[in-house]
Amino acid sequence: MKVRKTPFVQEVLFCKGERNMMVADNYVVWREGDGDPLDGLYDAKIIERVRASTYPFSG
């Protein structure tokens, strides 16, 4: 698997175990057998942008 350096991800961790997986900025973005890891990296960035764009409201 090749993962190129992406400017929008600060930290990527590769974990080996029962199921190999990749964690980017505290999100599990890929597990062995789940498809393309780059798709997971983009999903993590989208989640962070949505989280940053929503303002906390209290009832």
C-alpha positions in Angstrom: 0.0 0.0 0.0 1.4 3.4 -0.9 0.1 6.5 0.9 1.5 9.8 -0.3 2.1 12.7 2.0 -1.1 14.7 2.2 -0.9 18.3 3.4 -4.2 18.2 5.3 -3.4 15.3 7.6 -1.1 16.1 10.5 -0.5 12.6 11.8 -0.9 9.1 10.4 -0.4 6.0 12.4 -0.3 2.4 11.1 -1.4 -0.3 13.5 -0.6 -4.0 13.0 -2.7 -6.5 14.9 -5.7 -8.8 14.4 -6.8 -6.4 11.6 -4.2 -4.0 10.2 -5.5 -0.4 10.3 -4.6 3.2 9.7 -5.4 6.1 12.0 -5.3 9.7 10.8 -5.8 12.7 13.2 -7.6 10.4 15.7 -9.9 8.8 13.1 -9.7 5.2 12.0 -9.6 5.8 8.3 -8.8 2.4 7.0 -9.0 -1.3 8.1 -7.6 -4.2 6.2 -10.0 -5.2 3.5 -12.0 -2.0 3.6 -10.9 -0.4 0.2 -8.7 2.5 -0.6 -7.0 4.2 2.4 -6.9 7.6 0.6 -10.7 7.7 0.6 -10.6 7.4 4.4 -8.1 10.3 4.6 -10.4 12.5 2.6 -13.4 11.5 4.8 -11.5 12.4 7.9 -10.8 15.9 6.5 -14.4 16.4 5.6 -15.5 15.4 9.1 -13.1 17.9 10.6 -14.3 20.7 8.3 -17.9 20.1 9.1 -17.2 20.0 12.8 -15.3 23.3 12.5 -18.1 25.0 10.5 -20.9 24.1 12.9 -21.3 26.4 15.9 -22.2 24.9 19.3 -25.7 25.8 20.3 -27.2 25.2 23.8 -30.9 24.7 24.3 
